[in-house]
Amino acid sequence: MSRRRKKQNHEEHIDESWLIPYADLLTLLLALFIVLFSMSSIDAKKFQALSEVFNEVFTKGTGILEYPSPISRENATVLDEQEEQDDKEKEEKRDKEIDWQELVSLQKKINTYIIDKKLNNNLDTSLTDEGLLILIRDNVLFTSGSDQVRKEDLVIAKEISDLLVLDPPRNIIISGHTDNVPINNSQFSSNWELSVMRAVNFMKIIIENDKLDPSWFSAKGFGEFKPITSNETATGKAQNRRVEILILPRN
């Protein structure tokens, strides 16, 4: 006697476990598109931070929605401040480069004047960390032991003043220097006093130029204490007796 199998009516349950990794994949793709969209405005440091987060996600298996915010407000503030500081430093560097090029151009202009006036043995220029330095031998302007610019050299002093008319203006320091031979006359008791008065008197002639503002200028005297060469020879002493004009950088 054959048995007829009874149909067993039952509902088949579909396996829906594939939805979980599919949802995670969509989440990751969404996050990826957000990152790609924001890359146009995010800086390198913030991108590096995000990169480290995603590397952590993919290597350690942490769900993207479970991961904390990659950049806290405090860190974002620090990064913004660092970015502002970097921009400021770049701007300062650019300004210094422009300033330096202006000094180079000014040096060429003064060197042309020196060549045209055949003053190569009396005037010299150099660019230093302090600025543009114009060196004037004392025998161009003064007689021995005197602080007064010679009348025949007033023309040179006034022509130099024309070279110092700058746009925009710069601060300028005029300094006097002597050799180490002691001086002791009725007017000066030391080389220091002589160097100061030479710088001051030369500066007075310079600022007679109506195009120059006296507030840009200052005078110093160093006596024999800042020689540029040895005082052991007559040539060395002559080089150390000088007046210097220092044109300062703006920054």
Secondary structure, 3 states (H helix, E strand, C coil): CCCCCCCCCCCCCCCCCCHHHHHHHHHHHHHHHHHHHHCCCCCHHHHHHHHHHHHHHHHHCCCCCCCCCCCCHHHHHHHHHHHHHHHHHHHHHHHHHHHHHHHHHHHHHHHHHHHHCCCCCCEEEEEECCEEEEEEEHHHHCCCCCCCCCHHHHHHHHHHHHHCCCCCCCCEEEEEECCCCCCCCCCCCCHHHHHHHHHHHHHHHHCCCCCCCHHHEEEEECCCCCCCCCCCCHHHHHHHCEEEEEECCCC
